[in-house]
Amino acid sequence: MAEKDNKKTAEQQPTAEEQVAAKKTTNAQSKDKKKSATSQVDELKAEIKDLKQQLADKDDKYLRAEAEIQNMTTRFKKERAQILKYDGQDLAKAVLPVLDNLKRALTIEVTDENGKQLKKGIQMVHDHLTSALIDHGITEIEADGRPFDPTLHQAVQTVPAQDGQKPDTVVQVLQAGYQLKDRVLRPAMVVVAQ
């Protein structure tokens, strides 16, 4: 029986070759595990790098979108301020011919009492209209005796300079010009000395 136990023990104990083979297998398995772990680490590093790049891209897109929204808001505010600043421009342009006609009516000489009363009424309408325009930032462009400015004046005729007149000076206003704040509604039609 002791022989059987020795045989069993001998059979149970691996041979040197089996031990070397087992060691190689264990080494190969541990190398595979290390390679597997290294490849997993590399994959995780690549994934982290990719996620960081995606985050940077999202941040960039977010910042660009925020800047665009700020630009749009600023542009909207400027446009709105511009609209409010020049509000009533079309109405003012439509009223200017009425003012011109009132001025023409005031240049007519009248002798009878009815004519004087009518002229006084026209003068009152003219004054109220002028006052209303001034209250809304619409002013007459000063032209007579001023240097000619093509941004404010429209020369329709030139005349030779007379004594005391400087060249390129407005000598006569044929039709008054008007501006709304800093924008010209209608340039003054003028005669310029050359």
ROROSE-452903 format. One line per field, with one value per residue: residue number from 1; residue in three letters; x, y, z of N, C-alpha, C in turn. Coordinates in steps of 0.001 Angstrom, whole numbers, plus 524288, in hexadecimal, padded with zeros to 5 digits. Layout:
% residues N
n (NUM, ...)
res (ALA, ...)
n.east (X, ...)
n.north (Y, ...)
n.up (Z, ...)
ca.east (X, ...)
ca.north (Y, ...)
ca.up (Z, ...)
c.east (X, ...)
c.north (Y, ...)
c.up (Z, ...)
% end
This chain:
% residues 194
n (1, 2, 3, 4, 5, 6, 7, 8, 9, 10, 11, 12, 13, 14, 15, 16, 17, 18, 19, 20, 21, 22, 23, 24, 25, 26, 27, 28, 29, 30, 31, 32, 33, 34, 35, 36, 37, 38, 39, 40, 41, 42, 43, 44, 45, 46, 47, 48, 49, 50, 51, 52, 53, 54, 55, 56, 57, 58, 59, 60, 61, 62, 63, 64, 65, 66, 67, 68, 69, 70, 71, 72, 73, 74, 75, 76, 77, 78, 79, 80, 81, 82, 83, 84, 85, 86, 87, 88, 89, 90, 91, 92, 93, 94, 95, 96, 97, 98, 99, 100, 101, 102, 103, 104, 105, 106, 107, 108, 109, 110, 111, 112, 113, 114, 115, 116, 117, 118, 119, 120, 121, 122, 123, 124, 125, 126, 127, 128, 129, 130, 131, 132, 133, 134, 135, 136, 137, 138, 139, 140, 141, 142, 143, 144, 145, 146, 147, 148, 149, 150, 151, 152, 153, 154, 155, 156, 157, 158, 159, 160, 161, 162, 163, 164, 165, 166, 167, 168, 169, 170, 171, 172, 173, 174, 175, 176, 177, 178, 179, 180, 181, 182, 183, 184, 185, 186, 187, 188, 189, 190, 191, 192, 193, 194)
res (MET, ALA, GLU, LYS, ASP, ASN, LYS, LYS, THR, ALA, GLU, GLN, GLN, PRO, THR, ALA, GLU, GLU, GLN, VAL, ALA, ALA, LYS, LYS, THR, THR, ASN, ALA, GLN, SER, LYS, ASP, LYS, LYS, LYS, SER, ALA, THR, SER, GLN, VAL, ASP, GLU, LEU, LYS, ALA, GLU, ILE, LYS, ASP, LEU, LYS, GLN, GLN, LEU, ALA, ASP, LYS, ASP, ASP, LYS, TYR, LEU, ARG, ALA, GLU, ALA, GLU, ILE, GLN, ASN, MET, THR, THR, ARG, PHE, LYS, LYS, GLU, ARG, ALA, GLN, ILE, LEU, LYS, TYR, ASP, GLY, GLN, ASP, LEU, ALA, LYS, ALA, VAL, LEU, PRO, VAL, LEU, ASP, ASN, LEU, LYS, ARG, ALA, LEU, THR, ILE, GLU, VAL, THR, ASP, GLU, ASN, GLY, LYS, GLN, LEU, LYS, LYS, GLY, ILE, GLN, MET, VAL, HIS, ASP, HIS, LEU, THR, SER, ALA, LEU, ILE, ASP, HIS, GLY, ILE, THR, GLU, ILE, GLU, ALA, ASP, GLY, ARG, PRO, PHE, ASP, PRO, THR, LEU, HIS, GLN, ALA, VAL, GLN, THR, VAL, PRO, ALA, GLN, ASP, GLY, GLN, LYS, PRO, ASP, THR, VAL, VAL, GLN, VAL, LEU, GLN, ALA, GLY, TYR, GLN, LEU, LYS, ASP, ARG, VAL, LEU, ARG, PRO, ALA, MET, VAL, VAL, VAL, ALA, GLN)
n.east (80312, 80773, 80D8C, 80679, 802DF, 80BE4, 80CE1, 80418, 8064F, 80F33, 80AFD, 80484, 80B0F, 810C6, 81903, 82604, 8263C, 81BD7, 81A70, 8209A, 81B5C, 811C3, 814DF, 817DB, 80E62, 808FE, 80F1D, 80D50, 802C4, 8029B, 80833, 80152, 7F902, 7FDB7, 7FFB7, 7F585, 7F18C, 7F7F0, 7F4F0, 7EA9F, 7EBF6, 7F0CE, 7E899, 7E14F, 7E6BD, 7E712, 7DC71, 7DA4D, 7E044, 7DAE2, 7D11A, 7D3F0, 7D6B1, 7CD07, 7C78C, 7CD28, 7CAC9, 7BFE5, 7BFB8, 7C476, 7BD1F, 7B4A4, 7B85F, 7B9A3, 7AF4C, 7AAC9, 7B027, 7AC75, 7A1EE, 7A2AD, 7A6C7, 79E68, 796C9, 79B2F, 79B93, 790E4, 78D7F, 792AC, 78E0C, 783C5, 784CB, 787E6, 77F03, 777D9, 77CB2, 77BDD, 77160, 76592, 76955, 7658E, 75BBA, 75ED8, 763F7, 75B5D, 755E8, 75C11, 75AB7, 75128, 753F3, 75AA9, 7535C, 74D79, 75518, 7566C, 74C90, 74D00, 753BE, 74E24, 7492E, 73F8F, 734AB, 72AA9, 721B2, 71D4A, 72459, 72D31, 72A18, 728EA, 73344, 737DC, 73379, 737C0, 7422B, 741F3, 73F8A, 74862, 75035, 74D67, 74E60, 75911, 75D27, 759B1, 75F58, 76995, 76946, 7697F, 77356, 7756E, 77B7D, 77DED, 78729, 791EA, 7958A, 79695, 7A073, 7A7FC, 7B329, 7B380, 7AED5, 7AEED, 7AA02, 7A1D1, 79D3D, 79757, 79BDC, 795DD, 7979D, 7A1AD, 7A81C, 7AFBB, 7B92C, 7B649, 7B9A9, 7BF5A, 7BBDC, 7BF87, 7C5BA, 7BF3B, 7B6F3, 7AA47, 7A0C3, 79653, 78A5A, 7824F, 77B49, 7784C, 7801C, 77F7C, 78274, 7822E, 7859D, 791CF, 79113, 78F1D, 78358, 77F94, 78734, 78B61, 7875F, 78F3D, 79594, 7A233, 7ADA7, 7B81E)
n.north (7FB6F, 80498, 805D7, 807EE, 81192, 8175C, 816BF, 81C14, 825DA, 827F0, 8280D, 83076, 838C8, 841F9, 84022, 844A2, 848C7, 84AA6, 851FF, 85A55, 85C49, 85F49, 8681D, 86E64, 86F64, 874CC, 87DC9, 8815D, 88319, 88AEB, 89287, 8942B, 8980D, 8A12C, 8A618, 8A713, 8AD6F, 8B62C, 8B8D6, 8BB4F, 8C3F4, 8CA9D, 8CBA8, 8D08B, 8D9D1, 8DE0C, 8DF54, 8E6A8, 8EEFB, 8F0E9, 8F3B6, 8FCBC, 90306, 903C1, 90923, 91290, 91601, 91759, 91F22, 9272C, 92890, 92BA8, 93515, 93AE6, 93B4F, 940DF, 94A62, 94D55, 94ECE, 9574D, 95EAC, 95F60, 9636E, 96D20, 971A1, 971E5, 978EA, 981F9, 98378, 98502, 98E23, 994C2, 994C3, 9993C, 9A2D2, 9A7BC, 9A7C8, 9AB1B, 9AFB6, 9AE4E, 9B2FE, 9BD33, 9BFC2, 9BFDD, 9C85C, 9D103, 9D5EC, 9DAF6, 9E249, 9E82B, 9EC74, 9F298, 9F9E6, 9FED4, A033B, A0AA1, A11EB, A17E8, A246A, A2B89, A3451, A36E9, A35BE, A2BB7, A253B, A2710, A2280, A1830, A1614, A16E5, A0E45, A065C, A07E6, A0500, 9FA48, 9F708, 9F95F, 9F2BB, 9E8F2, 9E90C, 9E995, 9DFEC, 9D916, 9DB9C, 9D87B, 9CDE1, 9CBF7, 9CF47, 9D7C6, 9E3D0, 9E4DE, 9ECEF, 9F5AF, 9FEF1, A07B3, A014F, 9F890, 9F042, 9E380, 9D735, 9CEBD, 9D2DA, 9DA4D, 9DCAC, 9E06E, 9E7DA, 9EF7D, 9F80B, A041E, A0F57, A13D4, A1EC3, A2BCD, A2A83, A207D, A137E, A0975, 9FD3C, 9FE45, 9FE72, A05FD, A078B, A01D8, 9F8E4, 9F121, 9ECE9, 9E469, 9D8DE, 9D1FF, 9C64A, 9C4D1, 9C079, 9BD55, 9BFF3, 9C41D, 9C94A, 9CFA5, 9DD21, 9E516, 9ECB7, 9F8D1, 9FAE2, A0274, A0473)
n.up (80000, 80285, 7FA21, 7F29C, 7F608, 7F509, 7EA6C, 7E770, 7EB83, 7E616, 7DC53, 7DD80, 7DF1A, 7D6FC, 7CC15, 7C922, 7BF4B, 7BDBA, 7C55B, 7C19C, 7B864, 7BC7B, 7C1DD, 7B968, 7B487, 7BC41, 7BCA9, 7B27D, 7B313, 7BAC9, 7B570, 7AD36, 7B2F4, 7B6A2, 7AD1E, 7A9D9, 7B1C5, 7B02A, 7A60E, 7A817, 7AE9B, 7A775, 7A05D, 7A6E4, 7A900, 79EE4, 79D67, 7A543, 7A17E, 7982E, 79C45, 7A1BB, 7993F, 79423, 79BE7, 79C08, 791F3, 792FB, 79A9E, 794F0, 78CD6, 792F6, 7974F, 78E2A, 78AA0, 792D1, 791D2, 78803, 78A32, 7910B, 78A0D, 78305, 789A3, 78C36, 7822F, 78007, 787C0, 78469, 77A8B, 77D9E, 783A8, 77BB6, 7756F, 77C5D, 77DC4, 7741D, 772B3, 76CC9, 763F3, 759AA, 75A6A, 75C95, 75335, 74CA9, 7508E, 74EB2, 74471, 74656, 74DC5, 7478F, 7408C, 74767, 74A31, 7407A, 73F48, 74714, 742FC, 73C44, 7399C, 7402C, 74075, 743BC, 74EC5, 75085, 74B3C, 75142, 75AB6, 7577F, 754A1, 75E66, 76371, 75D57, 75FF3, 76A7D, 769B6, 76442, 76BBB, 7740E, 76F43, 76CBC, 776D7, 77ADB, 77475, 77761, 781CB, 78076, 77CEA, 772D6, 76AC1, 763DE, 759B1, 75A8A, 750F5, 74A98, 7478B, 74B70, 74A57, 73F25, 7406C, 73C01, 740C7, 74616, 73FD0, 73354, 727BB, 71E64, 717A4, 7132E, 71587, 711CC, 71B18, 722B4, 7278A, 733EA, 7355D, 737C3, 73046, 72D9A, 7348C, 73A07, 7343A, 732C7, 736F0, 73168, 733E7, 7405D, 74842, 7503C, 75C0D, 76384, 76FB7, 76E5B, 76438, 756EF, 75202, 74967, 74040, 73FD7, 73574, 72E10, 729AB, 72553, 72717, 71E40)
ca.east (80000, 80B09, 80F55, 8023C, 802CB, 81071, 80BBA, 8004A, 80911, 812AE, 807B3, 80244, 80F1D, 81228, 81E6F, 828E9, 82475, 81697, 81B04, 82298, 8170D, 80DD9, 81711, 8178B, 808DF, 807BF, 811C3, 80A8D, 7FDBE, 8037A, 8099E, 7FC6B, 7F612, 8005C, 7FE9A, 7EFF8, 7F101, 7FA7C, 7F19C, 7E606, 7EDC3, 7F188, 7E35D, 7DEFB, 7E981, 7E533, 7D70B, 7DAA9, 7E229, 7D68B, 7CD22, 7D5FC, 7D646, 7C778, 7C633, 7CF7A, 7C79D, 7BAD4, 7C0CA, 7C569, 7B810, 7B17F, 7BA65, 7B863, 7A9A8, 7A9D0, 7B21E, 7A8D8, 79D2D, 7A3FD, 7A735, 79921, 79424, 79D72, 799CC, 78B52, 78D04, 79454, 789FF, 77F31, 78617, 787ED, 7798A, 77577, 77F28, 779DF, 76BC1, 762AF, 76C22, 76215, 757CA, 76172, 764C2, 75640, 7541D, 75F7A, 7584A, 74D18, 756C9, 75C6A, 74ED8, 74C34, 75903, 75522, 747E2, 74E7A, 756AA, 74A70, 747BD, 739E9, 73382, 72596, 72156, 71C58, 72954, 730BD, 72847, 72A3D, 738F8, 738FC, 73210, 73BC9, 746E4, 74140, 74004, 74DEC, 75334, 74C2E, 750B1, 75EBC, 75E2A, 758F1, 763C7, 76E3A, 7689D, 76ABB, 778B7, 775CF, 77D1F, 77F3F, 78CC7, 793CA, 7982D, 797AE, 7A550, 7AB7C, 7B629, 7B09F, 7B000, 7ABCB, 7A6F4, 79D44, 79B16, 79736, 79C96, 792CC, 79956, 7A644, 7A871, 7B4E9, 7B98D, 7B5DD, 7BD17, 7BE78, 7BA5F, 7C3CC, 7C455, 7BCE5, 7B381, 7A4BA, 79EEA, 7909A, 787D0, 77D94, 777BF, 77AD8, 78157, 77E54, 784F3, 7800B, 78A36, 79682, 78FF8, 78CBB, 77E60, 77F6E, 78B3E, 7899D, 7887C, 791D5, 798B8, 7A77A, 7B13D, 7BCF4)
ca.north (80000, 808F2, 8068E, 80A7A, 81712, 819DC, 81745, 8204C, 82AA9, 828CE, 8298F, 8359A, 83CBE, 84289, 83F4E, 84982, 84ADF, 84CBC, 856C6, 85E66, 85D92, 8621C, 86D43, 87140, 870AA, 878DC, 88289, 8832A, 88538, 88FF1, 8963A, 8956F, 89B7B, 8A640, 8A870, 8A869, 8B1FC, 8BA8B, 8BA84, 8BDDE, 8C91D, 8CDB2, 8CCE0, 8D474, 8DEC8, 8E00D, 8E116, 8EB88, 8F304, 8F20B, 8F68F, 90206, 905E8, 904EC, 90D38, 9176F, 9179A, 91941, 9242C, 92AF5, 929A7, 92E9A, 93A72, 93D7A, 93C5D, 94518, 94F35, 94EB5, 950E7, 95C90, 96207, 9604F, 966E9, 97258, 97389, 9730B, 97DB9, 98656, 9844F, 98731, 9938A, 9979E, 9956D, 99D10, 9A7EE, 9AA0F, 9A6DC, 9AF8E, 9B1E4, 9AE5A, 9B703, 9C249, 9C0B5, 9C113, 9CD6C, 9D542, 9D911, 9DE3C, 9E6A8, 9EB7C, 9EF67, 9F69B, 9FE1A, A01B7, A0658, A0EF9, A15D9, A1B06, A296A, A2C69, A39B9, A3778, A3398, A2612, A22E2, A2749, A1E91, A1318, A1579, A160E, A08CD, A0318, A0881, A01D7, 9F4C4, 9F652, 9F962, 9EDED, 9E491, 9E96C, 9E834, 9DA3E, 9D67B, 9DC6C, 9D52A, 9C874, 9CBA4, 9D0B0, 9DD38, 9E5DA, 9E528, 9F242, 9F5A4, A041F, A0A14, 9FD33, 9F5C4, 9EC03, 9DE42, 9D3AA, 9CB12, 9D5A4, 9DDC7, 9DAEA, 9E50F, 9E789, 9F3BC, 9FAE6, A0987, A1186, A1640, A2477, A2E12, A28C0, A1AEE, A0FC0, A0517, 9F894, 9FFE9, 9FE8A, A0B6E, A07A6, 9FCD1, 9F85C, 9EDCD, 9EB9B, 9DEF4, 9D753, 9CD32, 9C3C4, 9C411, 9C108, 9BB26, 9C3BD, 9C26F, 9CBB0, 9D3B1, 9E257, 9E660, 9F1CA, 9FB42, 9FB43, A0624, A01FF)
ca.up (80000, 80297, 7F4CA, 7EFB8, 7F7AB, 7F2A6, 7E4D6, 7E6E4, 7ECA9, 7E1A9, 7D7E2, 7DE86, 7DE91, 7D18C, 7CAA5, 7C83B, 7BA3F, 7BE88, 7C86D, 7BE0B, 7B4D6, 7BF8E, 7C2CE, 7B476, 7B3C3, 7C012, 7BACC, 7ADCA, 7B4D1, 7BD61, 7B14A, 7AA82, 7B671, 7B696, 7A7FF, 7A9EC, 7B52F, 7AD79, 7A1AC, 7AA62, 7B05B, 7A2B5, 79E5B, 7AA61, 7A80D, 799DA, 79E37, 7A84A, 79DDF, 794AC, 79F48, 7A2A6, 7944B, 7936A, 79FAE, 79A1D, 78D71, 794F1, 79D1B, 790C3, 78A5D, 796BC, 79795, 78932, 78A93, 79693, 78F6B, 783C5, 78CA9, 792E1, 7856B, 78102, 78D51, 78B77, 77D16, 78092, 78AC6, 7810A, 77693, 78040, 784F8, 776BA, 773E0, 77FE1, 77CEE, 76F43, 77268, 76AA6, 75F78, 7551A, 75B5E, 75BFA, 74D96, 74A59, 7528D, 74CD9, 74048, 748B3, 7501C, 7432F, 73E94, 74B47, 74998, 73BA4, 7405D, 74A7B, 73FF9, 7392C, 73C06, 74062, 741EC, 7465F, 75418, 7502A, 749A5, 755C7, 75E79, 75537, 7550C, 763ED, 7646F, 75AC4, 7631C, 76F34, 76827, 7630A, 77097, 776FB, 76C6D, 76D7D, 77C50, 77B64, 771EB, 77AAB, 7866B, 77EF9, 77AF6, 76D50, 76A72, 75EAF, 758C0, 75999, 74BEB, 7486B, 74943, 74D72, 74647, 73C96, 74263, 738C0, 743EC, 74810, 73BD6, 72DE5, 7246F, 71992, 71444, 71505, 713A4, 712F7, 7203B, 722B4, 72B7C, 7393A, 73586, 73726, 72CD1, 73008, 738CE, 73898, 733F0, 732CF, 7380C, 72E4D, 736FD, 74555, 7494F, 7559B, 75DF4, 76834, 77308, 76B23, 75F0A, 7535E, 74FA4, 7443A, 73FFB, 73E49, 72FEF, 72EAF, 7258F, 72786, 7248F, 71C51)
c.east (8034E, 80D0D, 80B49, 80220, 80754, 80F80, 80807, 802FF, 80CB1, 80F8A, 80595, 8065F, 810B4, 817FB, 820F8, 8272C, 81F28, 816DD, 81CD9, 81E38, 812E8, 80FB8, 816AE, 811F3, 8074D, 80A2E, 80EED, 8055C, 7FE81, 80522, 804BE, 7F928, 7F877, 7FF44, 7F8F1, 7EF1E, 7F369, 7F725, 7ECA9, 7E76D, 7EE69, 7EC41, 7E0C9, 7E192, 7E7A3, 7DFA6, 7D6EE, 7DC65, 7DDCB, 7D24D, 7CEE3, 7D586, 7D097, 7C5B7, 7C856, 7CC65, 7C261, 7BB86, 7C185, 7C04C, 7B499, 7B341, 7B930, 7B295, 7A854, 7AB9F, 7AE76, 7A3D0, 79E27, 7A464, 7A1CD, 79628, 79618, 79B8D, 7940A, 78A87, 78E83, 79024, 7852B, 7801B, 78603, 78257, 776E9, 777A1, 77CD0, 77414, 7690A, 76543, 76892, 75DD6, 75A29, 7624C, 75F9E, 75459, 7574D, 75D2C, 753F3, 74FA3, 758C2, 757EA, 74D2E, 7500F, 757E5, 75062, 74938, 75192, 75317, 74908, 741D2, 738F6, 72E5F, 72583, 7207D, 72162, 72D2F, 72F32, 729A7, 73017, 73A88, 737BF, 73611, 740D4, 74686, 741DD, 745C1, 75126, 75248, 74EAA, 756A0, 76031, 75DAF, 75D80, 768B3, 76DEE, 76A01, 7700B, 77961, 776FA, 77E63, 78528, 78E33, 796E3, 799E4, 79C9D, 7A946, 7AEB6, 7B2F1, 7B285, 7AC99, 7A8A6, 7A1F0, 79A6F, 79B2C, 7977C, 79987, 79471, 79E48, 7A621, 7ADE7, 7B4D7, 7B96C, 7B97D, 7BB7C, 7BCEC, 7BF2B, 7C216, 7C26F, 7B9B9, 7ADEC, 7A2E9, 798FB, 78E8A, 782BF, 77981, 77AAD, 77BC0, 7805C, 78154, 7824B, 784B7, 78F17, 795C3, 78D31, 787C3, 77E02, 783A8, 788EA, 78B24, 78A6F, 79472, 79E03, 7AAA3, 7B62B, 7C14F)
c.north (804EA, 80A00, 80950, 81037, 819FB, 81ABC, 81BD0, 8257B, 82BEB, 82A81, 82F0D, 839C3, 83D1C, 841AE, 84489, 84BF2, 84D4F, 851CD, 85B4A, 86014, 860B6, 867AD, 8709D, 872FB, 8750E, 87E08, 884C7, 8859B, 88A7D, 89413, 897EF, 8991D, 8A0EA, 8A917, 8AA46, 8AD47, 8B6CF, 8BC7D, 8BD32, 8C35F, 8CCB4, 8CF4D, 8D11C, 8D9C7, 8E13F, 8E22A, 8E63A, 8F000, 8F4B0, 8F53D, 8FC23, 90556, 9075C, 9094A, 91283, 91981, 919DC, 91E97, 9286D, 92C76, 92CE5, 9344A, 93D79, 93EE2, 940D4, 94A5B, 95103, 95107, 9566A, 96060, 9634E, 96410, 96C7E, 974B8, 9750D, 9782A, 9827E, 9878F, 986CF, 98CED, 996E9, 998AD, 99984, 9A28C, 9AAA8, 9A8DE, 9ABC1, 9B20C, 9B251, 9B288, 9BC6E, 9C398, 9C22D, 9C681, 9D1F8, 9D85A, 9DCAA, 9E313, 9EA62, 9EED9, 9F3AC, 9FB28, A0158, A053F, A0B17, A1333, A195A, A1FF1, A2A02, A31FA, A3A3F, A3493, A2DB6, A232B, A22C1, A232E, A190A, A1209, A1470, A105F, A051A, A0351, A051D, 9FC04, 9F382, 9F5E0, 9F46D, 9E924, 9E487, 9E7CB, 9E24A, 9D749, 9D6FB, 9D8F6, 9CF75, 9C7FA, 9CCFE, 9D689, 9DEBD, 9E63D, 9EACD, 9F235, 9FB10, A0677, A062C, 9FADA, 9F133, 9E6C1, 9DA6D, 9CFA9, 9CD9B, 9D8D5, 9DB2C, 9DFC9, 9E44D, 9EBCE, 9F618, A004F, A0B81, A1438, A1C31, A2695, A2C45, A2306, A177C, A0B8A, A0067, 9F9F5, 9FFFF, A043A, A0BCD, A0222, 9FCAF, 9F4FE, 9EC1A, 9E5B7, 9DDD0, 9D26D, 9CB66, 9C211, 9C4B1, 9BEDF, 9BF38, 9C162, 9C464, 9CFD8, 9D8EA, 9E330, 9EBF8, 9F3AD, 9FC5B, 9FF28, A033D, A05F0)
c.up (80000, 7FD27, 7F19B, 7F114, 7F541, 7ECDD, 7E3FD, 7E7BB, 7E835, 7DCEF, 7D8A9, 7DDF2, 7D8E9, 7D0B6, 7C9A6, 7C326, 7BAC4, 7C1A2, 7C506, 7BA64, 7B7AF, 7C0A1, 7BDF4, 7B374, 7B768, 7BE68, 7B608, 7AF4C, 7B774, 7B968, 7AE50, 7ADD7, 7B679, 7B174, 7A7CC, 7AD3F, 7B29B, 7A8F8, 7A3AA, 7AC34, 7ABA2, 7A067, 7A1AA, 7A9AC, 7A2F2, 79A67, 7A143, 7A4C3, 79A29, 79776, 7A07C, 79DBB, 79333, 7970F, 79DE7, 79573, 78F2B, 79790, 79902, 78E11, 78DEE, 796F8, 79295, 788E9, 78E49, 79462, 78B11, 785F4, 78EAC, 78E58, 78338, 78486, 78CB5, 78662, 77D52, 78382, 78780, 77CFF, 778FF, 781A9, 7800F, 774F0, 77742, 77EEE, 77830, 76E69, 7705B, 765EF, 75AB6, 755B5, 75A99, 75636, 74AE7, 74BF1, 7504E, 74847, 7424F, 74B19, 74BE2, 74120, 74269, 74AE5, 744BB, 73C83, 743AE, 74792, 73CC2, 73C48, 73BD5, 7424D, 744DC, 74B97, 7540B, 74ECE, 74E30, 759DA, 75C92, 755C2, 75ABB, 7656B, 76210, 75DEE, 7680D, 76E05, 76713, 7680A, 773C4, 77460, 76D28, 77307, 77D29, 778F4, 77541, 77F8D, 78554, 77C54, 77543, 76D04, 764D7, 75E3C, 7578D, 7547F, 74A29, 74AD8, 74B5D, 748F9, 74425, 73EB4, 73F5F, 73BDA, 745F3, 743E3, 7367D, 72A82, 71F64, 715BD, 716A1, 7129F, 714CA, 71852, 71FA9, 726FA, 730F7, 739A6, 734A5, 7334E, 73001, 734E0, 736BF, 738AB, 73401, 733CE, 734FA, 73115, 73BE7, 745C8, 74F0C, 756F9, 762EF, 76B73, 76FAA, 76595, 75BB1, 75110, 74A17, 7441E, 73E3C, 73893, 72FD8, 729AA, 7281A, 72460, 72307, 71BD9)
% end
